[in-house]
Every structure is written in structure tokens, then in C-alpha cells.
Amino acid sequence: MPLSSLHFIFVFLPVFLLLYYVLPKSGWRNALLVVGSLVFFGWADPGNLPVILFSLLFNYVFGRVISRQLEAKGRPAARPFMWIAVVVNLLMLVFYKYTGFLLENLADLINQPIEYTSKALPLGVSFFTFTGISYILDLYNSAEKAEKNLLRFGAYFAMFPKLLQGPITRFGQVKNGLINPRPTMDEVMEGARRFIGGLAKKILLADQLGLAIDKIFVSNVGNLGAGVAWFALIGYALQIYLDFSGYTDMAIGLGKMLGFKLPENFNFPYISRSVSDFWRRWHMSLTSWFRTYLFIPLEFARKREKFLRQQSNLVIVFLLTGLWHGADWNFIIWGTYFGLIMAIESGKWGKLLKKLPLPLQHLYSFLLVMLGWVFFRITDIQLWGPFLKSLVGFNGWTTHLSMRHFNVLQFLPILILGIFFSLPFANRLENKVNAKGGAARIILDVVYLVLFVLSIASILANGYSAFIYAQF
């Protein structure tokens, strides 16, 4: 049940919120949140409901065991249970997401066919397994204490706003809200605005851009002119940002409406000054997860190594970041590409880059990030070369495969709006309106109402498409 579906907006959410606000005690609200989240998950993916239930109960039980061992005998006694919990979470992710990829490559290696029927990928498996690992490791490192209340833990683990696509939320970020989830009216209103803004990003901008650029990427990309190729690439960069940040806005807005503060996931990544800066602004909860649970432990474990330690750790982390995104070689290469650039930026080049004029820093970041999206969007590696040739003008600025041929000229205003809303201007304006209040706030709320009506009208007319990161 996507957050942008009419079933969610007009059936599930109103009924859930009505019950949630009526219930007088926090324990009942947490129970409702658990049940509602499982209904939300099961509505779209009933066959894999046992998977998330197993993951929830497994991490709860092992969290309690690890906590008891830490209190009674210390870290050495808790360590085996920590490793069992982490490995089981990872095996669950590998089994559902990577078995087909591994067997396919093994078959190519031994030159023998391997019969295998792919399992349906459980919705949100990449997110709820990482949630479980973060919880287990935070307990083991004494950053948090185990949650004894199963309903409270279940509400954290399966919370429907962030269940399918994040943001990846650590227990400490919401535990206080779980104790007494009673949002104020201001929080509810703020959450509703955030939800509507994310919905409009998704429906009115990202989905419309998708209609245009999908026509181009399914064509012969080696015969494109530079103009159409850049339109498609910039359009995709905006589509994936508006789509994913739109979902994040909706999730954070729902969290506020329920009395929780979910972590931010984007901070205008396309204004970055370097690739390292881009990854501090893009999918921030995933970047934070890898930094906390992989990069820092790698740095500590290899502290005696002096030669290229940090650089090699960055490559390892981003190779795995790419693999997390998808079981295909293009994602692995995409992640390794960014890891290599960040390894270079961690040395003298990074210091020199900061001394360059600001426009050059932005241009440098923009071009390298755009090149990365080529590897991400085009899954057939053999098409990378032809498309890159199109980008740099091997076919001239235009060919017979022109914008008029693809009938995408009418999407240029959407592209311009996408650029505007990927920059911080609208956000700064809203902050000023919030600070000023009064009539300006009322006018902006009317704008949000109009955006909501337009979004619903678009869904009724065109239906809705899945969020891009739902496949990960």
C-alpha cells in the first residue's frame, strides 16, 4: 500500500489516525501502531508477513538476551549472541535479495546452468534488516538499553511510515516518543503540511518527469543527440531525488502526526561542493548507518595500518552501499565509483578542491554525480559507452531522436520546477513564513491545500506509480 495510493490516503490513514487520537494511553497507541503497521505491510505483501514478524520477534528476543549477558557477565559473554543476531539479519537479506544474483554469477563461473526460482522480495527488507542490525549493535555497544516492552519495540521496528523505504531510524531517535506518543496540534498540522509537500513532489513532479525520461531511456541511447541525452540524465537525477525525498517528507510528516521525530534523509544534495559533500546530503540515514556500523569499526580494526587505510575503507563501504541498492553489477560499480572518488577526495585533492572558486566546486560535484546516475539508471553495462558518447556530443546536439520525436517538450516546465524544488529557495521561504505567521501562513496553507487537490486529481486521472526506492 504505497503512501501515495488513494487507499492509504482516504481509507487506511483516516481510520488509523482517528483510532490513534482517541485512544487514551500510550500502550494502546503503541499496540495500534504495531497492528496498523502489520496491516499496512500485509495489505501489499501478505505472503511475506511472516518474514517481518520473524525479524521483529527475533531482534526483540536477542536484544533482551544481549542486554542480560552484558549486565551479568559483560561484553565477552554477549559477543556470541551479538554475532548470531547480526549474521541472521544479514542472511535474511542475502537470501531474499541476493540468492538469484549469486547463483547466476556462479553458473557463469562454472559454465553450468543452475535451476532456481527467485523468491518474491519482501517489501522493505533492506530497511527493516538494517533497523534490526542497528538495534542489536547499539545494545552491544551500550549506546542503548534493550526495550523490554514488546509492543513498544514492535512499534519502533514496524512503524509504517518508515517501514518500506526508511529513513533508517535508530531506536534512540524515537524511544522517547514511544513512551508517550501524544502529538500536539501544531505537530499534527506541521506533519500534514510535510506529508502534502512530499506527495506533491512525488505525484506532480517526479512521476511526470518519469513519463518523459522513460521514453528516452528505452530508446537506442547511442543515437541520441547531446540535448536529449542531457535532458534525460538531468530529468532522472531530479526524478529520483524528488521521488525519494518526497517519500521521506511523507514519512517524516506521518511521524510528526503520530508524535515521533524521524531523522532527516536529504539536505539539498544537488548544491554539494564535492562528492563527499553529496553523500553527507543524500540518503543521510543510510550514509550514517554505514559510517557508524561499518566505516568506524573498520577504521578501528585497521588502526595499525598506515598505507591507504582510510581510502580503502571508503571503497569497501561504498562498494557495499552500491550492493545494498541492488543485486546487479551496475550497482556494485556505481558504489565503487563513488568510493574511489571519495578516497581521492580524502587526500590532498579534497583540500585543494576546497580552495577552488565555489562555482567550480559545484560544477565538479554536479558532473561526477551525473556520471554516477548513468551507472545507476542504465542497468545494461554495454549501453554506458554509447550513452556517454551521446552526452559529449558524438552525435551532435540533436538527431532524428529529438525532443519533438519523444514528445517531451511539454515536460520542460516540470524540469524547471524540479530544479527549483531541488534547491533550498522554497524551504527558506517557508521558514520565513512560519516565523512571520499571520496571513502569510494562511496563504501558504491554502497553497498546500491546492497542491493536495492537484495531487489527488492527478492520481485519479493517471493512477500512481511505485516509489523508485521500493525496489531496494
C-alpha positions in Angstrom: 0.0 0.0 0.0 2.1 3.0 -1.2 1.8 6.2 0.8 0.6 7.9 -2.4 -2.3 5.5 -3.1 -5.9 6.5 -2.6 -6.5 3.5 -0.4 -3.8 4.8 2.0 -4.8 8.5 1.9 -8.6 8.1 2.2 -9.1 4.8 3.9 -6.1 3.5 6.0 -4.7 6.8 7.2 -8.0 8.5 8.4 -9.2 5.4 10.2 -5.8 4.8 11.8 -5.4 8.4 12.9 -9.0 8.6 14.3 -8.3 5.5 16.5 -4.8 6.7 17.4 -6.0 10.1 18.7 -9.0 8.6 20.5 -7.0 6.0 22.5 -6.2 7.4 25.9 -3.0 5.5 26.9 0.4 5.3 25.2 0.4 1.5 25.5 -2.8 1.3 23.5 -1.4 3.6 20.9 1.7 1.5 20.5 -0.4 -1.6 20.2 -2.5 0.1 17.5 0.8 1.2 15.7 2.0 -2.4 15.7 -1.3 -3.8 14.4 -1.7 -1.0 11.9 1.8 -1.4 10.6 1.3 -5.1 10.1 -1.9 -4.4 8.3 -0.1 -1.8 6.2 2.6 -4.3 5.3 0.2 -7.2 4.8 -2.1 -5.2 2.5 0.6 -5.0 -0.1 2.7 -8.1 0.7 0.6 -10.6 2.7 2.8 -13.6 1.6 5.8 -12.1 3.4 4.1 -11.1 6.6 5.8 -14.0 8.4 9.2 -12.6 7.4 8.8 -9.3 9.1 7.1 -10.9 12.1 10.0 -13.3 12.5 12.5 -10.4 12.1 10.7 -8.3 14.7 10.5 -11.1 17.3 14.0 -12.4 16.6 15.6 -9.0 17.2 13.4 -8.4 20.3 14.4 -11.7 21.9 18.1 -11.4 21.0 18.1 -7.8 22.2 16.9 -9.0 25.6 19.4 -11.8 25.7 22.3 -9.5 24.8 21.2 -7.0 27.4 21.1 -9.7 30.1 24.5 -11.0 29.2 26.0 -7.5 29.3 24.6 -6.9 32.7 25.6 -10.3 34.2 28.9 -11.1 32.5 30.0 -8.2 30.3 30.8 -7.9 26.6 32.7 -11.3 26.1 29.5 -13.2 27.1 27.3 -11.0 24.9 29.5 -11.2 21.9 28.4 -14.6 20.5 24.7 -13.6 20.7 25.5 -10.3 19.0 27.2 -12.1 16.1 24.4 -14.6 15.8 21.8 -11.8 15.6 23.8 -9.7 13.1 24.5 -12.8 10.9 20.9 -13.9 10.9 19.7 -10.4 9.9 22.3 -10.4 7.1 21.5 -13.9 6.0 17.8 -13.0 5.7 18.8 -10.0 3.5 21.1 -12.1 1.4 18.7 -15.0 1.0 15.8 -12.8 -0.3 17.8 -10.2 -2.2 21.0 -11.8 -3.5 20.5 -15.5 -3.9 19.5 -15.2 -7.6 22.4 -12.9 -8.3 24.9 -15.1 -6.6 23.7 -18.3 -8.3 23.6 -16.5 -11.7 27.2 -15.5 -11.4 28.2 -18.9 -10.0 26.5 -20.5 -13.1 28.5 -18.2 -15.4 31.7 -19.1 -13.5 31.4 -22.9 -13.7 29.7 -22.6 -17.1 26.8 -24.8 -15.9 23.1 -23.8 -15.6 21.6 -23.7 -12.1 17.9 -24.1 -11.6 16.5 -21.6 -9.2 13.1 -19.9 -8.8 13.5 -16.4 -7.4 11.7 -15.6 -4.1 9.5 -12.5 -4.0 11.5 -9.8 -2.4 9.7 -8.8 0.9 8.8 -5.1 0.9 11.3 -3.0 2.8 13.6 -5.9 3.6 16.7 -3.8 3.1 15.4 -1.3 5.6 14.0 -3.4 8.4 17.0 -5.7 8.4 19.3 -2.7 8.8 17.0 -1.4 11.5 17.4 -4.8 13.3 21.2 -4.7 13.0 21.5 -1.1 14.3 19.4 -2.0 17.3 21.5 -5.1 18.1 24.8 -3.2 17.7 23.6 -0.2 19.7 22.7 -2.6 22.6 26.0 -4.4 22.4 28.0 -1.1 22.4 25.9 0.1 25.3 24.6 3.0 23.3 21.0 1.9 24.2 19.3 -0.4 26.6 17.1 -3.2 25.4 13.4 -2.4 25.2 11.5 -4.8 27.5 8.1 -3.9 26.3 7.3 -6.0 23.1 4.6 -3.6 21.9 6.9 -0.6 22.3 9.7 -2.4 20.4 7.3 -3.6 17.7 6.0 0.0 17.3 9.6 1.1 16.7 10.6 -1.8 14.4 7.5 -1.9 12.2 6.4 1.7 12.3 4.6 2.0 9.0 5.7 5.5 7.9 9.4 4.4 7.7 8.9 0.6 7.2 9.2 0.3 3.4 11.7 3.0 2.5 13.1 4.5 5.6 14.6 6.7 6.8 16.6 4.1 8.6 15.9 5.0 12.2 17.9 4.1 15.3 16.0 3.2 18.4 17.4 6.1 20.4 15.9 8.5 17.8 12.3 7.6 18.7 12.3 5.8 22.1 11.2 8.9 24.0 8.2 9.3 21.6 7.3 5.7 22.2 6.9 6.2 25.9 4.2 8.8 25.4 3.2 9.2 21.8 0.9 12.2 22.1 1.4 14.8 19.3 0.4 18.4 19.8 -2.0 20.1 17.4 1.0 22.1 16.0 2.9 18.9 15.3 -0.1 17.4 13.6 -0.5 20.4 11.3 3.2 20.5 10.6 3.2 16.8 9.8 0.2 17.2 7.5 2.0 20.0 5.6 5.1 17.9 5.3 3.1 14.9 4.0 1.3 17.0 1.4 4.6 18.6 0.2 6.1 15.1 -0.2 3.0 13.8 -2.0 3.2 16.8 -4.5 6.9 16.2 -5.1 6.1 12.6 -6.0 2.9 12.9 -8.0 3.2 16.3 -9.7 6.9 16.4 -10.4 8.7 13.0 -10.1 6.1 10.9 -11.8 5.6 13.5 -14.6 9.4 13.5 -15.2 9.4 9.7 -15.2 6.8 9.7 -18.1 9.2 11.8 -20.2 12.6 10.2 -19.5 11.4 6.6 -19.6 10.6 7.2 -23.3 14.2 8.2 -23.9 16.0 5.5 -21.9 14.1 2.7 -23.6 15.2 4.0 -27.0 18.5 3.5 -28.7 20.5 5.7 -26.3 23.6 5.5 -28.6 21.7 7.5 -31.3 20.7 10.4 -29.1 21.8 14.0 -29.5 23.5 15.7 -26.6 20.5 17.8 -25.9 18.1 14.9 -25.4 20.7 12.9 -23.5 21.3 15.7 -21.0 17.5 16.2 -20.7 17.1 12.6 -19.8 20.0 12.5 -17.4 19.1 15.7 -15.5 15.5 14.6 -15.6 16.4 11.3 -14.0 18.6 12.9 -11.4 15.6 15.2 -10.4 13.1 12.3 -10.6 15.0 10.0 -8.2 15.6 12.9 -5.8 12.0 14.2 -5.9 10.6 10.7 -5.7 12.8 9.5 -2.7 12.9 12.8 -0.8 9.1 13.0 -1.4 8.6 9.7 0.3 10.9 10.8 3.1 8.9 14.0 3.5 5.7 11.9 3.7 7.2 9.5 6.2 8.6 12.3 8.4 5.2 14.1 8.2 3.4 11.0 9.2 5.8 10.5 12.1 5.1 14.1 13.3 1.3 13.4 13.1 1.9 10.3 15.4 4.2 12.2 17.8 7.6 10.9 16.5 10.6 12.8 15.1 12.0 10.6 12.3 15.5 11.6 11.1 16.0 13.8 8.0 17.2 11.9 5.0 18.1 14.7 2.5 19.7 18.1 2.7 19.5 19.5 -0.9 22.3 17.2 -2.3 22.5 18.9 -5.6 24.0 22.0 -4.1 27.0 20.0 -2.8 30.6 21.2 -3.4 32.1 17.7 -3.6 31.2 14.1 -3.9 31.9 13.7 -0.2 29.5 16.6 0.5 26.9 15.0 -1.8 26.9 11.8 0.4 26.6 13.9 3.5 23.4 15.3 2.0 21.9 12.3 0.1 20.1 9.4 1.8 21.7 10.6 5.1 20.3 7.8 7.2 21.9 5.2 5.1 25.2 7.1 5.0 25.1 7.5 8.8 24.3 3.7 9.1 27.4 2.7 7.1 29.6 5.2 8.8 28.5 4.1 12.3 28.4 0.4 11.9 31.0 -0.3 9.2 33.4 2.6 8.4 34.3 3.5 12.0 34.7 -0.2 13.1 36.9 -0.8 10.0 39.0 2.3 10.9 39.4 0.9 14.5 40.2 -2.6 13.4 42.8 -1.5 11.0 44.2 1.4 13.0 47.8 0.0 12.9 47.7 0.1 9.1 49.0 3.3 7.7 49.0 2.9 3.9 45.7 4.0 2.3 43.7 2.7 5.3 41.0 5.3 5.2 40.9 5.3 1.4 40.5 1.5 1.1 37.8 1.6 3.9 35.9 4.2 1.9 36.0 2.0 -1.2 34.8 -1.0 0.8 31.9 0.9 2.4 30.7 2.3 -0.9 31.1 -0.9 -2.8 28.7 -2.4 -0.1 26.5 0.7 -0.4 26.1 0.0 -4.1 25.4 -3.7 -3.4 22.7 -2.7 -0.8 20.9 -0.8 -3.6 20.5 -3.7 -5.8 21.7 -7.2 -6.7 23.4 -6.3 -10.0 26.8 -5.4 -11.2 25.8 -1.9 -12.3 25.0 -1.0 -8.6 28.3 -2.5 -7.4 30.2 -0.5 -10.0 28.2 2.6 -9.1 29.1 2.3 -5.4 32.7 1.5 -6.2 32.9 4.6 -8.4 31.8 6.9 -5.6 34.1 5.1 -3.2 37.1 5.7 -5.4 36.2 9.4 -5.8 35.7 9.8 -2.0 39.0 8.0 -1.4 40.7 10.6 -3.7 38.9 13.5 -2.0 40.0 12.3 1.4 43.6 13.1 0.5 45.3 16.3 -1.0 42.8 16.7 -3.7 40.0 17.3 -1.2 42.0 20.1 0.4 42.8 21.6 -3.0 39.1 21.3 -4.0 38.0 23.5 -1.1 40.3 26.3 -2.4 38.7 26.4 -5.8 36.1 29.0 -6.6 32.7 28.0 -5.4 31.1 27.7 -9.0 33.9 25.2 -9.9 33.3 23.2 -6.8 29.6 22.9 -7.7 30.4 22.1 -11.3 32.8 19.4 -10.3 30.3 17.8 -8.0 27.4 18.1 -10.5 29.3 16.4 -13.3 30.6 13.5 -11.2 27.2 12.9 -9.6 25.5 13.0 -13.0 28.0 10.5 -14.3 27.2 8.3 -11.4 23.5 8.4 -12.3 24.3 6.9 -15.7 25.7 3.8 -14.0 22.7 3.7 -11.7 19.9 4.2 -14.2 21.2 2.2 -17.2 21.5 -1.4 -15.9 22.9 -2.8 -19.1 26.6 -2.0 -18.8 27.1 -2.3 -22.6 24.9 0.8 -23.1 27.1 3.0 -20.9 29.6 3.8 -23.6 27.0 4.7 -26.3 25.1 6.9 -23.9 28.2 8.7 -22.7 29.1 9.3 -26.3 25.7 10.9 -26.8 26.2 13.1 -23.8 29.5 14.5 -25.0 28.1 15.2 -28.5 29.4 12.4 -30.7 26.0 12.6 -32.5 25.8 16.4 -32.4 23.4 18.4 -30.4 20.3 16.8 -31.9 19.4 13.8 -34.2 16.2 12.4 -35.6 15.6 11.2 -32.0 14.8 14.8 -30.9 12.6 16.0 -28.1 9.8 16.5 -30.6 10.2 12.9 -31.6 9.8 11.7 -28.0 7.1 14.3 -27.4 8.7 15.6 -24.2 8.9 19.3 -24.9 5.8 19.9 -22.7 7.8 18.5 -19.8 10.4 21.3 -19.8 8.3 23.4 -17.3 8.2 20.3 -15.0 12.0 20.0 -15.3 12.4 23.7 -14.4 10.1 23.3 -11.4 12.1 20.1 -10.4 15.3 22.1 -10.4 13.7 24.9 -8.3 12.4 22.4 -5.7 15.7 20.6 -5.5 17.3 23.9 -4.3 16.7 25.4 -0.9 14.8 28.5 -2.1 11.3 27.2 -1.3 12.4 25.8 2.0 13.9 29.1 3.1 10.7 30.9 2.0 8.5 28.6 4.1 10.8 29.1 7.1 10.3 32.8 6.8 6.5 32.4 6.5 6.5 30.2 9.6 8.5 32.7 11.5 6.2 35.5 10.4 2.9 33.7 10.8 -0.4 35.5 10.4 -1.9 36.0 6.9 1.3 34.6 5.2 0.9 31.3 7.0 -2.8 31.1 6.0 -1.9 31.8 2.3 0.7 29.1 2.4 -1.8 26.6 3.9 -4.1 27.4 1.0 -1.3 26.6 -1.4 -0.8 23.3 0.4 -4.5 22.6 0.1 -4.3 23.3 -3.7 -1.3 21.0 -4.0 -3.2 18.3 -2.3 -6.2 18.6 -4.6 -4.0 18.7 -7.7 -2.1 15.6 -6.5 -5.3 13.7 -5.9 -6.7 14.8 -9.3 -3.5 13.5 -10.9 -3.8 10.2 -9.1 -7.4 9.9 -10.2 -6.5 10.7 -13.8 -3.3 8.8 -14.2 -3.1 6.4 -11.3 0.1 6.2 -9.2 3.5 4.6 -9.8 5.6 2.8 -7.2 8.3 4.8 -5.4 11.7 4.2 -7.0 13.4 3.0 -3.8 10.6 0.5 -3.1 12.6 -1.9 -5.3 15.6 -1.7 -3.0 
